[in-house]
Amino acid sequence: MKQIQKRLGCLCLCLLVFLVANTESAAHGVAYDILDSSHGVGFEVRFSTGDPAAYAEVLVYSPEKNDVEFQNGRTDALGRFVFLPDTPGKWRVEADAGLGHKVRFNVDVDESGIASAQHTTMETVPKSLKAGLGVSLFLNVGLLGLYIRKRSALKKESTS
């Protein structure tokens, strides 16, 4: 029993050190901003860290055919993408930066071709909360293992 507790404590300590020391692998969200453009609809896709979502896959759907993409492509190295709408209405845009970092938004294009959209406000979870949830998960799994082992030991004692 003591050996299991020592192993569980060592595992939790290692996990905590990993979570605190490894800031580059922290999860982050994806957001967008509409750019000013007189010749098309431009937007910028970025992560919650402010870094651009370089070469993210982009799909643009027109208001008339919402099931077939009007245009597809990738953002540039700075996370920017521009498309030229051919009709007014609500255009749907999806940008996928990989590994689950995806953003979907609508762009309203008026008769004159001017676009408007609401800018995203990204909700991020504090790193301390993520670390606490991770440690809690491992502790709960360890405690479940201890409970199952103790229960099976009690059953063996009662049958013998």
Residue pairs with C-beta under 8 A, 6 or more apart in sequence:
1 146
4 142
4 145
4 146
4 149
8 139
8 142
8 146
11 138
11 142
12 135
12 138
12 139
12 142
15 134
15 135
15 138
16 131
16 135
19 127
19 130
19 131
19 134
19 135
20 131
23 127
26 127
26 130
27 130
28 47
28 48
28 49
28 101
28 124
29 47
29 48
29 101
29 122
29 123
29 124
30 45
30 46
30 47
30 48
30 53
30 56
30 95
30 97
30 101
30 102
30 103
30 122
31 45
31 46
31 47
31 48
31 103
31 119
31 120
31 121
31 122
32 43
32 44
32 45
32 46
32 93
32 95
32 103
32 105
32 119
32 120
33 43
33 44
33 46
33 119
33 120
34 41
34 42
34 43
34 107
34 115
34 116
34 117
34 119
35 42
35 43
35 44
35 80
35 82
36 42
37 82
37 115
39 82
39 84
40 82
40 83
40 84
40 85
41 82
41 83
41 84
41 85
41 91
41 107
41 109
41 115
42 80
42 81
42 82
43 80
43 81
43 82
43 93
43 107
43 117
44 52
44 75
44 78
44 79
44 80
44 81
45 52
45 53
45 56
45 58
45 75
45 79
45 80
45 81
45 95
45 97
45 103
46 52
46 53
46 79
47 53
47 97
47 101
48 122
48 124
52 75
52 77
52 78
52 79
52 80
53 75
53 79
53 95
53 97
53 101
54 75
54 76
54 77
54 78
54 79
55 74
55 75
55 76
55 77
56 74
56 75
56 79
56 95
56 96
56 97
56 98
56 101
57 72
57 73
57 74
57 95
57 96
57 97
57 98
58 71
58 72
58 73
58 74
58 75
58 81
58 93
58 94
58 95
58 96
59 69
59 71
59 72
59 93
59 94
59 96
60 69
60 70
60 71
60 72
60 83
60 91
60 92
60 93
61 67
61 68
61 69
61 70
61 91
61 92
61 93
61 94
62 70
62 85
62 86
62 87
62 89
62 91
63 87
63 88
63 89
63 90
63 91
64 87
64 89
66 92
70 83
70 85
70 91
71 83
73 81
74 81
75 81
75 95
81 95
85 91
85 107
85 109
85 113
85 115
87 109
88 109
88 110
88 111
88 113
89 108
89 109
90 106
90 107
90 108
90 109
91 106
91 107
91 108
91 109
91 115
92 104
92 105
92 106
93 104
93 105
93 106
93 107
94 102
94 103
94 104
95 102
95 103
95 104
96 102
103 120
105 117
105 118
105 120
106 117
107 115
107 116
107 117
108 115
108 116
108 117
109 115
110 116
